[in-house]
Amino acid sequence: MTAPLVFIPGWCLGRGPLNAAVDALNGRFFDLPGYGDAPLIEDFDAAAADVAARLAPGSTLCGWSLGAQLALAVAALAPEKVGKLVLVAGTASFVQRDGWPHGMPLPMLAEFTAAIAADPEAMLPRFVGGFNRGDAKAKSVTHDLLQLADPRPSGQVLGTGLAWLRDVDLRQAAGQVKAPSLLLNGSADPLMPLPAAQALSALIPGARLEVFNDCAHAPFISQPDEFIARISTFLND
């Protein structure tokens, strides 16, 4: 029997941009807290425990961006539940910290958080366009992501996710992951830069990092066939 494949989407955009890839992989979604029908859980550790409680033992757990951070935390917390782990544009820490230069400066995130609170409708297209800089298909990927995005969640939900990005440091948790792990990252991702993925892959025992050339933050839109093929290969290993 094939292990269940569960995918956690990223901040703000929801399931829509991932639907085609997850369908092709015969997977299902666990939403971030506050998205869809999922209740809001503001504490990150409690959110990880909630995912772990609902996962079938031995599941393949995948996550994109903020969803990858949550998936990483779940794999460390509940190794019996996560048979394989796939992190798409993942990082141990979204912001720069002592010993971790591979993230966004904290003042930049604070500025973005304030701008989202003030005018999310104006900021979201800029956010999506920004994280596709450097992608060979930047314009079309940005268009597709915005077209496919789920209805925007509440300001409280968006703020919770941004607080997680500010506060969560998973460097210690990464070393506790027991599952075979595949990290997928765009070579030109400005939001979760390749050095962050390289550093994270060094922290997770036995992890494998695969890079999408000329790709930014959304390889499942920019290079969908290759994205599906790489995950399929990993699942069948």
Summary of the structure (lengths in Angstrom):
residues: 237
radius of gyration: 16.1
end to end distance: 14.9
largest distance: 48.8
contacts: 842
relative contact order: 0.18
helix: 47%
strand: 14%
